[in-house]
């Protein structure tokens, strides 16, 4: 009996220690939100996500959970992680609480994310929900009308968007918000521009410009230049349009949050204007700049999508871990209460707990083994799919390189023919001579080994390096033959590229086999596939 009493006293102190530690852990979890924001700003997205989940798990109030989801959704939107932002906004709405203002804000966050993702229909649907909620709470603002107007404009509901913009102007005039007004005028100008009502577009864009000049808002002036460029382009005044587009690229936009998009749109306008003015070389240079900035946007989009997918996987994994920890915590708390209420049956309870823990550990072990086996199978499947996708990508890239070069030449020739047909008869002979020279100059494009080698190396990195390391005696012609065989060109196609006969190609194949040390039974293409794996 004395031993039993001693056991109970020890258990009592251990239970109290557990409760105190759990309370401290909960307080630490509530600080995880700010630390998560810090990690997110310092490119530690996966660690930040763990802290966000830990923080939300520590909250018991649905209202507090909704509030935290809203702040996390905003932060992810600022980082351009749109899908993650949407998921947290939806999670915040799903936490049942009274009909507070945050529901409106969360719907707006979802709408803005869909707007950034160019899902204009979904953006409009969610913002309509936000407006209904605002009307029910009687707290609708000019910004609400302006944003739904911009969404409907991008969704090509132009007449409807104008009605929303006019509502926004009415409110902003009442409260004398000139900063918001200049944005309203610019948006209305763009809507009229898309409707083809150029006089109205010019009127509102000039109103916006006057507001910008009076307020000295340089950050807005850069965007209005592009709007004016679009206006004069529609008016066929390409010189004036070119002047406005050029203003944007002459400025340092490093301070601007939409720097890359502004440069991209400006260079697109310059390219189109120069093309209309017949300045082919300048148009081509502007087009390359436009493609450069467009590629930067696409690359960043791909990178954020990859990060989001990785974070989503880690979130699911961490949520499962938290669920297991919560289950274990509930078991521990239930165990503690039972010990206090069932002191007389403590020995029996201890035996039962030991048995339950044994069964639980056995079950967890079985689940872990099952999960390990499942992960192994999934890893093998992923590896197999990756290899297949890599092969298809290489084939598509090889084809794309060839078509891109052909299309570029054909486009250039077409442009020169168009210019020749518009020129005087006296200049026709000279124009045709230049076209003939261009065709002659580019007949050897497919034989240009250096260009081919550059693109080939991008698709099959380290192929030539591995091949030369293994077979240093190979000549340049034999390296070319290996490359053409690698992309599965036929003998006829290779002969045309090397400007020799198909019979000569077969002879070169045989000499290549001897240098590679393989007999006629081994397929050269299959053999070359192994080079990149060495």
PEBELDA-V656219 format. One line per field, one symbol per residue. ss: DSSP state (H for helix, E for strand, - for the rest). phi: phi as a letter, one per 30 degrees, with the letter a starting at -180 (. if undefined). burial: 1 if it has 24 or more other ideal C-beta (glycine too) atoms within 12 Angstrom, else 0. A space follows every 50 residues. Layout:
ss=???
phi=???
burial=???
This chain:
ss=-HHHHHHHHHHHHHHHHHHHHHHHHHHHHH-HHHHHHHHHH---HHHHHH HHHHHHHH---HHHHHHHHHHHHHHHHH---HHHHHHHHHHHHH------ HHHHHHHHHHHHHHHH---HHHHHHHHHHHHHHHHHH----HHHHHHHHH HHHH---HHHHHHHHHHHHHHHHH---HHHHHHHHHHHHHHHHHH--HHH HHHHHHHHHHHHHHH--HHHHHHHHHHHHHHHHH---HHHHHHHHHHHH- --------HHHHHHHHHHHHHHHHHHH--HHHHHHHHHHHHHHHHHHHHH HHHHHHHHHHHHHHHHHHHHHHHHHHHHHHHHHHHHHHHHH-HHHHHHHH HHHHHHHHHHHHHHHHHHHHHHHHHHHHHHHHHHHHHHHHHHHHHHHHHH HHHHHHHHHHHHHHHHHHHHHH--HHHHHHHHHHHHHHHHHH--HHH-HH HHHHHHHHH---HHHHHHHH-----HHHHHHHHHHH----HHHHHHHH-- -HHHHHHHHHHHHHHH-------HHHHHH-----
phi=.dddddeddddedddddddddddddddddddddddddddddcicdddddd dddddddddcdeddddddeddddddddddicdddddddddddddddaddd dddeddddeddddddddiddddedddddddddddddchbdbddddddddd dddddicddddddddddddeddddchcdddddddddddeddddddicddd ddedddddddddddcicdddddddedddeddddddicdddddddddeddd cdcddddcedddddddddddeddddddidddddddddddedddddddddd dddddddddddddddedddddddddddddddddddddddddcedcdddde dddedddddddddddddddddddddddddddddddddddedddddddddd ddddddddddddddeddeddddddddcddddddddddddddcdcedcddd dddddddddbdiddddddddbdddddddddedddddciddedddddddib ddddddddedddedddibdddddddddddddddd
burial=00000001001000000000000000001101100110110000111111 11111111100000111111111111101111111111111110100000 11111111111111111001011101111110110000011111111111 11111011011101111110010000011111111111111111000100 11011011101100001001111111111111110001011101111110 00100000011111111111111111100100100110110010001000 00010011001101100100000000000001001100100000010010 00100000000000000000000000000000000000000001000100 11001000100110110010000000000010001001000000110010 01001110110011011000100100011111111110101001001100 0000100110011011000000010011101100
